[in-house]
Amino acid sequence: MPKKLVKKRKFKLFNLLLMLVIIGSISFGIYLYIQLPIKNIIIKNTTYLSDDYILELANLKDYPGFYKYSKKKIINNIEKSPYIESVIIKRKFYHILEIDVTEKKPLFYRDSDKKIVFSDRSSISENNDFVIFRIPRLLNYVPNNIYKDFVNNMKNIDDDILGKVSDIFYDPNDIDKERFLLYMDDGNMVYLTLTKFKMINYYNAVLEQLENRKGILYLDNGNHFQIKE
């Protein structure tokens, strides 16, 4: 009976070593790529917060490795600020990091407890060393059942108009418990109710019709102007 010849396969050590070298080179290249620092940071849509403040919050002032921090970690760090509503992070080609910030809109300074109130009804103590807001001062207490709607209406006031209001006084009468008196920087006064609060956005157009006369503008009932003597 003829014998079977069994061929012994030679162990190709060279091919194995070559494969290990290739895998090692690719892994090392990926490691070096990950360690490359951020080349540029773009901060978008801030109006009153500085870029340095955002970078400090995000722990990015030293431009660390592009992938050192996850997007979630950066977002969580920035959103700890009482001034920030939300953040979107985007990584772009050639190690560019884009930070899109939505700031909270400051609405008024609440004189009763010396706090700044924002559009989400959160509030913080005033800090003149950080940022100064051009916002009106709420002079007196507003009942809880009216306060929420008051804030919701305040956040719909255009920024340029909001900057022209110096003081706000809650001033209900027998007809309307939701009436407010706004003292304007130019010396005029405006009465508003919550149902007509958005009318204040037309204030500049109304001024053109007043021909520099000063007085009280009643937008709560009747839409008329009373000239000061």
C-alpha positions as protocol buffer text, in pm:
chain_id: "A"
residue {
  index: 1
  type: MET
  ca { x: 0 y: 0 z: 0 }
}
residue {
  index: 2
  type: PRO
  ca { x: 156 y: 332 z: -103 }
}
residue {
  index: 3
  type: LYS
  ca { x: 244 y: 580 z: 170 }
}
residue {
  index: 4
  type: LYS
  ca { x: 66 y: 918 z: 186 }
}
residue {
  index: 5
  type: LEU
  ca { x: 294 y: 1214 z: 168 }
}
residue {
  index: 6
  type: VAL
  ca { x: 199 y: 1488 z: 415 }
}
residue {
  index: 7
  type: LYS
  ca { x: 335 y: 1830 z: 320 }
}
residue {
  index: 8
  type: LYS
  ca { x: 449 y: 2034 z: 613 }
}
residue {
  index: 9
  type: ARG
  ca { x: 346 y: 2400 z: 585 }
}
residue {
  index: 10
  type: LYS
  ca { x: 626 y: 2629 z: 665 }
}
residue {
  index: 11
  type: PHE
  ca { x: 539 y: 2897 z: 921 }
}
residue {
  index: 12
  type: LYS
  ca { x: 573 y: 3225 z: 737 }
}
residue {
  index: 13
  type: LEU
  ca { x: 729 y: 3436 z: 1011 }
}
residue {
  index: 14
  type: PHE
  ca { x: 808 y: 3722 z: 778 }
}
residue {
  index: 15
  type: ASN
  ca { x: 444 y: 3770 z: 675 }
}
residue {
  index: 16
  type: LEU
  ca { x: 334 y: 3772 z: 1041 }
}
residue {
  index: 17
  type: LEU
  ca { x: 595 y: 4029 z: 1133 }
}
residue {
  index: 18
  type: LEU
  ca { x: 495 y: 4245 z: 838 }
}
residue {
  index: 19
  type: MET
  ca { x: 132 y: 4234 z: 943 }
}
residue {
  index: 20
  type: LEU
  ca { x: 222 y: 4331 z: 1300 }
}
residue {
  index: 21
  type: VAL
  ca { x: 430 y: 4622 z: 1174 }
}
residue {
  index: 22
  type: ILE
  ca { x: 142 y: 4747 z: 956 }
}
residue {
  index: 23
  type: ILE
  ca { x: -112 y: 4717 z: 1239 }
}
residue {
  index: 24
  type: GLY
  ca { x: 129 y: 4890 z: 1479 }
}
residue {
  index: 25
  type: SER
  ca { x: 196 y: 5173 z: 1234 }
}
residue {
  index: 26
  type: ILE
  ca { x: -176 y: 5232 z: 1175 }
}
residue {
  index: 27
  type: SER
  ca { x: -247 y: 5226 z: 1551 }
}
residue {
  index: 28
  type: PHE
  ca { x: 38 y: 5468 z: 1620 }
}
residue {
  index: 29
  type: GLY
  ca { x: -82 y: 5698 z: 1342 }
}
residue {
  index: 30
  type: ILE
  ca { x: -433 y: 5702 z: 1488 }
}
residue {
  index: 31
  type: TYR
  ca { x: -290 y: 5774 z: 1834 }
}
residue {
  index: 32
  type: LEU
  ca { x: -87 y: 6068 z: 1701 }
}
residue {
  index: 33
  type: TYR
  ca { x: -391 y: 6201 z: 1515 }
}
residue {
  index: 34
  type: ILE
  ca { x: -604 y: 6187 z: 1829 }
}
residue {
  index: 35
  type: GLN
  ca { x: -335 y: 6370 z: 2027 }
}
residue {
  index: 36
  type: LEU
  ca { x: -321 y: 6663 z: 1784 }
}
residue {
  index: 37
  type: PRO
  ca { x: -445 y: 6983 z: 1954 }
}
residue {
  index: 38
  type: ILE
  ca { x: -743 y: 7189 z: 1851 }
}
residue {
  index: 39
  type: LYS
  ca { x: -635 y: 7425 z: 1572 }
}
residue {
  index: 40
  type: ASN
  ca { x: -918 y: 7675 z: 1598 }
}
residue {
  index: 41
  type: ILE
  ca { x: -1225 y: 7734 z: 1815 }
}
residue {
  index: 42
  type: ILE
  ca { x: -1522 y: 7923 z: 1670 }
}
residue {
  index: 43
  type: ILE
  ca { x: -1777 y: 8059 z: 1919 }
}
residue {
  index: 44
  type: LYS
  ca { x: -2107 y: 8166 z: 1762 }
}
residue {
  index: 45
  type: ASN
  ca { x: -2412 y: 8371 z: 1860 }
}
residue {
  index: 46
  type: THR
  ca { x: -2291 y: 8521 z: 2188 }
}
residue {
  index: 47
  type: THR
  ca { x: -2402 y: 8878 z: 2253 }
}
residue {
  index: 48
  type: TYR
  ca { x: -2298 y: 8962 z: 2608 }
}
residue {
  index: 49
  type: LEU
  ca { x: -2071 y: 8671 z: 2706 }
}
residue {
  index: 50
  type: SER
  ca { x: -1704 y: 8689 z: 2606 }
}
residue {
  index: 51
  type: ASP
  ca { x: -1518 y: 8415 z: 2419 }
}
residue {
  index: 52
  type: ASP
  ca { x: -1275 y: 8383 z: 2713 }
}
residue {
  index: 53
  type: TYR
  ca { x: -1566 y: 8313 z: 2946 }
}
residue {
  index: 54
  type: ILE
  ca { x: -1692 y: 8031 z: 2721 }
}
residue {
  index: 55
  type: LEU
  ca { x: -1343 y: 7883 z: 2681 }
}
residue {
  index: 56
  type: GLU
  ca { x: -1291 y: 7891 z: 3057 }
}
residue {
  index: 57
  type: LEU
  ca { x: -1618 y: 7708 z: 3117 }
}
residue {
  index: 58
  type: ALA
  ca { x: -1533 y: 7446 z: 2858 }
}
residue {
  index: 59
  type: ASN
  ca { x: -1175 y: 7393 z: 2985 }
}
residue {
  index: 60
  type: LEU
  ca { x: -1047 y: 7473 z: 2635 }
}
residue {
  index: 61
  type: LYS
  ca { x: -833 y: 7782 z: 2699 }
}
residue {
  index: 62
  type: ASP
  ca { x: -512 y: 7582 z: 2644 }
}
residue {
  index: 63
  type: TYR
  ca { x: -640 y: 7427 z: 2320 }
}
residue {
  index: 64
  type: PRO
  ca { x: -609 y: 7062 z: 2433 }
}
residue {
  index: 65
  type: GLY
  ca { x: -622 y: 6751 z: 2215 }
}
residue {
  index: 66
  type: PHE
  ca { x: -905 y: 6763 z: 1963 }
}
residue {
  index: 67
  type: TYR
  ca { x: -1060 y: 6447 z: 2102 }
}
residue {
  index: 68
  type: LYS
  ca { x: -955 y: 6489 z: 2466 }
}
residue {
  index: 69
  type: TYR
  ca { x: -1307 y: 6583 z: 2574 }
}
residue {
  index: 70
  type: SER
  ca { x: -1632 y: 6439 z: 2441 }
}
residue {
  index: 71
  type: LYS
  ca { x: -1890 y: 6677 z: 2301 }
}
residue {
  index: 72
  type: LYS
  ca { x: -2122 y: 6586 z: 2587 }
}
residue {
  index: 73
  type: LYS
  ca { x: -1862 y: 6680 z: 2848 }
}
residue {
  index: 74
  type: ILE
  ca { x: -1795 y: 7017 z: 2683 }
}
residue {
  index: 75
  type: ILE
  ca { x: -2168 y: 7090 z: 2663 }
}
residue {
  index: 76
  type: ASN
  ca { x: -2222 y: 6995 z: 3027 }
}
residue {
  index: 77
  type: ASN
  ca { x: -1936 y: 7220 z: 3137 }
}
residue {
  index: 78
  type: ILE
  ca { x: -2068 y: 7522 z: 2946 }
}
residue {
  index: 79
  type: GLU
  ca { x: -2433 y: 7473 z: 3042 }
}
residue {
  index: 80
  type: LYS
  ca { x: -2342 y: 7499 z: 3410 }
}
residue {
  index: 81
  type: SER
  ca { x: -2336 y: 7874 z: 3356 }
}
residue {
  index: 82
  type: PRO
  ca { x: -2652 y: 8054 z: 3477 }
}
residue {
  index: 83
  type: TYR
  ca { x: -2628 y: 8275 z: 3167 }
}
residue {
  index: 84
  type: ILE
  ca { x: -2651 y: 7994 z: 2910 }
}
residue {
  index: 85
  type: GLU
  ca { x: -2964 y: 7819 z: 2787 }
}
residue {
  index: 86
  type: SER
  ca { x: -2814 y: 7561 z: 2550 }
}
residue {
  index: 87
  type: VAL
  ca { x: -2503 y: 7470 z: 2349 }
}
residue {
  index: 88
  type: ILE
  ca { x: -2438 y: 7281 z: 2025 }
}
residue {
  index: 89
  type: ILE
  ca { x: -2088 y: 7145 z: 1955 }
}
residue {
  index: 90
  type: LYS
  ca { x: -1959 y: 7055 z: 1607 }
}
residue {
  index: 91
  type: ARG
  ca { x: -1622 y: 6908 z: 1514 }
}
residue {
  index: 92
  type: LYS
  ca { x: -1500 y: 7017 z: 1171 }
}
residue {
  index: 93
  type: PHE
  ca { x: -1220 y: 6922 z: 935 }
}
residue {
  index: 94
  type: TYR
  ca { x: -863 y: 6993 z: 1037 }
}
residue {
  index: 95
  type: HIS
  ca { x: -936 y: 7008 z: 1411 }
}
residue {
  index: 96
  type: ILE
  ca { x: -1174 y: 7301 z: 1418 }
}
residue {
  index: 97
  type: LEU
  ca { x: -1425 y: 7309 z: 1704 }
}
residue {
  index: 98
  type: GLU
  ca { x: -1745 y: 7510 z: 1663 }
}
residue {
  index: 99
  type: ILE
  ca { x: -1941 y: 7612 z: 1974 }
}
residue {
  index: 100
  type: ASP
  ca { x: -2290 y: 7748 z: 1907 }
}
residue {
  index: 101
  type: VAL
  ca { x: -2421 y: 7917 z: 2222 }
}
residue {
  index: 102
  type: THR
  ca { x: -2777 y: 8023 z: 2307 }
}
residue {
  index: 103
  type: GLU
  ca { x: -2764 y: 8278 z: 2586 }
}
residue {
  index: 104
  type: LYS
  ca { x: -3050 y: 8337 z: 2825 }
}
residue {
  index: 105
  type: LYS
  ca { x: -3221 y: 8668 z: 2755 }
}
residue {
  index: 106
  type: PRO
  ca { x: -3206 y: 8907 z: 3053 }
}
residue {
  index: 107
  type: LEU
  ca { x: -3546 y: 9071 z: 3098 }
}
residue {
  index: 108
  type: PHE
  ca { x: -3547 y: 9290 z: 3408 }
}
residue {
  index: 109
  type: TYR
  ca { x: -3385 y: 9367 z: 3740 }
}
residue {
  index: 110
  type: ARG
  ca { x: -3615 y: 9264 z: 4024 }
}
residue {
  index: 111
  type: ASP
  ca { x: -3578 y: 9536 z: 4284 }
}
residue {
  index: 112
  type: SER
  ca { x: -3742 y: 9334 z: 4564 }
}
residue {
  index: 113
  type: ASP
  ca { x: -3453 y: 9085 z: 4591 }
}
residue {
  index: 114
  type: LYS
  ca { x: -3186 y: 9259 z: 4379 }
}
residue {
  index: 115
  type: LYS
  ca { x: -3176 y: 8988 z: 4114 }
}
residue {
  index: 116
  type: ILE
  ca { x: -3163 y: 8975 z: 3735 }
}
residue {
  index: 117
  type: VAL
  ca { x: -3447 y: 8769 z: 3583 }
}
residue {
  index: 118
  type: PHE
  ca { x: -3403 y: 8579 z: 3256 }
}
residue {
  index: 119
  type: SER
  ca { x: -3643 y: 8453 z: 2991 }
}
residue {
  index: 120
  type: ASP
  ca { x: -3670 y: 8108 z: 3152 }
}
residue {
  index: 121
  type: ARG
  ca { x: -3768 y: 8276 z: 3484 }
}
residue {
  index: 122
  type: SER
  ca { x: -3437 y: 8185 z: 3643 }
}
residue {
  index: 123
  type: SER
  ca { x: -3259 y: 8462 z: 3831 }
}
residue {
  index: 124
  type: ILE
  ca { x: -2913 y: 8552 z: 3960 }
}
residue {
  index: 125
  type: SER
  ca { x: -2769 y: 8816 z: 4188 }
}
residue {
  index: 126
  type: GLU
  ca { x: -2633 y: 9118 z: 4006 }
}
residue {
  index: 127
  type: ASN
  ca { x: -2258 y: 9109 z: 3942 }
}
residue {
  index: 128
  type: ASN
  ca { x: -2131 y: 9442 z: 3814 }
}
residue {
  index: 129
  type: ASP
  ca { x: -1778 y: 9302 z: 3775 }
}
residue {
  index: 130
  type: PHE
  ca { x: -1896 y: 9056 z: 3511 }
}
residue {
  index: 131
  type: VAL
  ca { x: -2151 y: 9208 z: 3273 }
}
residue {
  index: 132
  type: ILE
  ca { x: -2386 y: 9505 z: 3288 }
}
residue {
  index: 133
  type: PHE
  ca { x: -2726 y: 9456 z: 3127 }
}
residue {
  index: 134
  type: ARG
  ca { x: -2933 y: 9739 z: 2985 }
}
residue {
  index: 135
  type: ILE
  ca { x: -3267 y: 9616 z: 3119 }
}
residue {
  index: 136
  type: PRO
  ca { x: -3556 y: 9778 z: 3308 }
}
residue {
  index: 137
  type: ARG
  ca { x: -3610 y: 9757 z: 3682 }
}
residue {
  index: 138
  type: LEU
  ca { x: -3926 y: 9597 z: 3820 }
}
residue {
  index: 139
  type: LEU
  ca { x: -4014 y: 9824 z: 4109 }
}
residue {
  index: 140
  type: ASN
  ca { x: -4275 y: 9628 z: 4300 }
}
residue {
  index: 141
  type: TYR
  ca { x: -4421 y: 9286 z: 4368 }
}
residue {
  index: 142
  type: VAL
  ca { x: -4621 y: 9103 z: 4100 }
}
residue {
  index: 143
  type: PRO
  ca { x: -4865 y: 8832 z: 4222 }
}
residue {
  index: 144
  type: ASN
  ca { x: -4767 y: 8475 z: 4141 }
}
residue {
  index: 145
  type: ASN
  ca { x: -5074 y: 8413 z: 3924 }
}
residue {
  index: 146
  type: ILE
  ca { x: -4970 y: 8705 z: 3701 }
}
residue {
  index: 147
  type: TYR
  ca { x: -4591 y: 8683 z: 3723 }
}
residue {
  index: 148
  type: LYS
  ca { x: -4551 y: 8386 z: 3484 }
}
residue {
  index: 149
  type: ASP
  ca { x: -4749 y: 8556 z: 3205 }
}
residue {
  index: 150
  type: PHE
  ca { x: -4564 y: 8880 z: 3273 }
}
residue {
  index: 151
  type: VAL
  ca { x: -4225 y: 8711 z: 3214 }
}
residue {
  index: 152
  type: ASN
  ca { x: -4356 y: 8535 z: 2901 }
}
residue {
  index: 153
  type: ASN
  ca { x: -4464 y: 8870 z: 2760 }
}
residue {
  index: 154
  type: MET
  ca { x: -4142 y: 9044 z: 2859 }
}
residue {
  index: 155
  type: LYS
  ca { x: -3930 y: 8797 z: 2662 }
}
residue {
  index: 156
  type: ASN
  ca { x: -4120 y: 8890 z: 2344 }
}
residue {
  index: 157
  type: ILE
  ca { x: -4014 y: 9254 z: 2366 }
}
residue {
  index: 158
  type: ASP
  ca { x: -3757 y: 9348 z: 2102 }
}
residue {
  index: 159
  type: ASP
  ca { x: -3409 y: 9412 z: 2245 }
}
residue {
  index: 160
  type: ASP
  ca { x: -3390 y: 9772 z: 2121 }
}
residue {
  index: 161
  type: ILE
  ca { x: -3725 y: 9855 z: 2283 }
}
residue {
  index: 162
  type: LEU
  ca { x: -3638 y: 9674 z: 2605 }
}
residue {
  index: 163
  type: GLY
  ca { x: -3329 y: 9892 z: 2632 }
}
residue {
  index: 164
  type: LYS
  ca { x: -3550 y: 10204 z: 2627 }
}
residue {
  index: 165
  type: VAL
  ca { x: -3757 y: 10100 z: 2931 }
}
residue {
  index: 166
  type: SER
  ca { x: -3611 y: 10228 z: 3258 }
}
residue {
  index: 167
  type: ASP
  ca { x: -3867 y: 10108 z: 3516 }
}
residue {
  index: 168
  type: ILE
  ca { x: -4177 y: 9888 z: 3532 }
}
residue {
  index: 169
  type: PHE
  ca { x: -4450 y: 9925 z: 3794 }
}
residue {
  index: 170
  type: TYR
  ca { x: -4729 y: 9675 z: 3846 }
}
residue {
  index: 171
  type: ASP
  ca { x: -5032 y: 9904 z: 3855 }
}
residue {
  index: 172
  type: PRO
  ca { x: -5367 y: 9719 z: 3854 }
}
residue {
  index: 173
  type: ASN
  ca { x: -5697 y: 9901 z: 3864 }
}
residue {
  index: 174
  type: ASP
  ca { x: -6063 y: 9807 z: 3905 }
}
residue {
  index: 175
  type: ILE
  ca { x: -6092 y: 9722 z: 3536 }
}
residue {
  index: 176
  type: ASP
  ca { x: -5775 y: 9520 z: 3479 }
}
residue {
  index: 177
  type: LYS
  ca { x: -5564 y: 9334 z: 3735 }
}
residue {
  index: 178
  type: GLU
  ca { x: -5293 y: 9273 z: 3471 }
}
residue {
  index: 179
  type: ARG
  ca { x: -5202 y: 9635 z: 3406 }
}
residue {
  index: 180
  type: PHE
  ca { x: -4844 y: 9766 z: 3411 }
}
residue {
  index: 181
  type: LEU
  ca { x: -4690 y: 10112 z: 3385 }
}
residue {
  index: 182
  type: LEU
  ca { x: -4365 y: 10142 z: 3190 }
}
residue {
  index: 183
  type: TYR
  ca { x: -4137 y: 10441 z: 3245 }
}
residue {
  index: 184
  type: MET
  ca { x: -3936 y: 10511 z: 2930 }
}
residue {
  index: 185
  type: ASP
  ca { x: -3586 y: 10663 z: 2916 }
}
residue {
  index: 186
  type: ASP
  ca { x: -3714 y: 10953 z: 2704 }
}
residue {
  index: 187
  type: GLY
  ca { x: -3955 y: 11069 z: 2976 }
}
residue {
  index: 188
  type: ASN
  ca { x: -4274 y: 10912 z: 2840 }
}
residue {
  index: 189
  type: MET
  ca { x: -4489 y: 10664 z: 3029 }
}
residue {
  index: 190
  type: VAL
  ca { x: -4678 y: 10372 z: 2878 }
}
residue {
  index: 191
  type: TYR
  ca { x: -4970 y: 10177 z: 3025 }
}
residue {
  index: 192
  type: LEU
  ca { x: -4997 y: 9816 z: 2910 }
}
residue {
  index: 193
  type: THR
  ca { x: -5198 y: 9508 z: 2995 }
}
residue {
  index: 194
  type: LEU
  ca { x: -5068 y: 9157 z: 2945 }
}
residue {
  index: 195
  type: THR
  ca { x: -5304 y: 9101 z: 2653 }
}
residue {
  index: 196
  type: LYS
  ca { x: -5155 y: 9404 z: 2475 }
}
residue {
  index: 197
  type: PHE
  ca { x: -4797 y: 9379 z: 2592 }
}
residue {
  index: 198
  type: LYS
  ca { x: -4659 y: 9318 z: 2241 }
}
residue {
  index: 199
  type: MET
  ca { x: -4783 y: 9665 z: 2141 }
}
residue {
  index: 200
  type: ILE
  ca { x: -4474 y: 9816 z: 2303 }
}
residue {
  index: 201
  type: ASN
  ca { x: -4270 y: 9684 z: 2008 }
}
residue {
  index: 202
  type: TYR
  ca { x: -4435 y: 9957 z: 1798 }
}
residue {
  index: 203
  type: TYR
  ca { x: -4310 y: 10229 z: 2033 }
}
residue {
  index: 204
  type: ASN
  ca { x: -4061 y: 10376 z: 1785 }
}
residue {
  index: 205
  type: ALA
  ca { x: -4332 y: 10411 z: 1521 }
}
residue {
  index: 206
  type: VAL
  ca { x: -4559 y: 10582 z: 1775 }
}
residue {
  index: 207
  type: LEU
  ca { x: -4283 y: 10827 z: 1870 }
}
residue {
  index: 208
  type: GLU
  ca { x: -4267 y: 10954 z: 1512 }
}
residue {
  index: 209
  type: GLN
  ca { x: -4630 y: 11059 z: 1539 }
}
residue {
  index: 210
  type: LEU
  ca { x: -4585 y: 11239 z: 1874 }
}
residue {
  index: 211
  type: GLU
  ca { x: -4359 y: 11511 z: 1729 }
}
residue {
  index: 212
  type: ASN
  ca { x: -4129 y: 11517 z: 2036 }
}
residue {
  index: 213
  type: ARG
  ca { x: -4417 y: 11574 z: 2276 }
}
residue {
  index: 214
  type: LYS
  ca { x: -4397 y: 11403 z: 2616 }
}
residue {
  index: 215
  type: GLY
  ca { x: -4680 y: 11239 z: 2800 }
}
residue {
  index: 216
  type: ILE
  ca { x: -4860 y: 10915 z: 2884 }
}
residue {
  index: 217
  type: LEU
  ca { x: -4937 y: 10658 z: 2618 }
}
residue {
  index: 218
  type: TYR
  ca { x: -5237 y: 10443 z: 2707 }
}
residue {
  index: 219
  type: LEU
  ca { x: -5212 y: 10110 z: 2529 }
}
residue {
  index: 220
  type: ASP
  ca { x: -5413 y: 9930 z: 2796 }
}
residue {
  index: 221
  type: ASN
  ca { x: -5747 y: 10072 z: 2690 }
}
residue {
  index: 222
  type: GLY
  ca { x: -5830 y: 10304 z: 2405 }
}
residue {
  index: 223
  type: ASN
  ca { x: -5482 y: 10355 z: 2254 }
}
residue {
  index: 224
  type: HIS
  ca { x: -5453 y: 10728 z: 2316 }
}
residue {
  index: 225
  type: PHE
  ca { x: -5182 y: 10972 z: 2420 }
}
residue {
  index: 226
  type: GLN
  ca { x: -5213 y: 11227 z: 2702 }
}
residue {
  index: 227
  type: ILE
  ca { x: -4974 y: 11520 z: 2663 }
}
residue {
  index: 228
  type: LYS
  ca { x: -4793 y: 11640 z: 2974 }
}
residue {
  index: 229
  type: GLU
  ca { x: -4852 y: 12005 z: 3060 }
}
